[in-house]
């Protein structure tokens, strides 16, 4: 089963496989892409709502990787639905791909290249330059804000 992100509807993704999505995806769509969603739902696309336990599992994985702040509620629930359905997530979103990879969820990319490796992001203080494994509101040393940093550039 292919679980579709909003980008699948926007980019007119087609497959002969069974499809599914979550109700929150419909709220992100406008114009023709919203009509595509409605047409696919009318022709049998499965609408799935993941359990709270699975949503929390996805959130933990996203926090561990440093991708939590990059994901919307829709993104988290979409990865959760794909996990529960043992499906393939169809998305172009890199943060979603990274979290899906951590959870062993297959991903099909629509228009962009997929991720080449899973990343656990570092967070660097914009003031003193110290690096942290966890995202915080402020640097515990100098109080400046933190920014996400690619670990391969560390």
Protein Blocks (a to p, Z undefined) as FASTA:
>chain_A
ZZddfklmmnopacfbdcdddfklmmmpgcjlmmmmmmmmmnopacddddfklmmmmmmm
mmmnopmmmpcfklmmmmmmmmmnopacddfbfklmmmmmmnopacddfkbccdfbdcdd
ddddfklopacfbdcfbdfknopacddddfklZZ
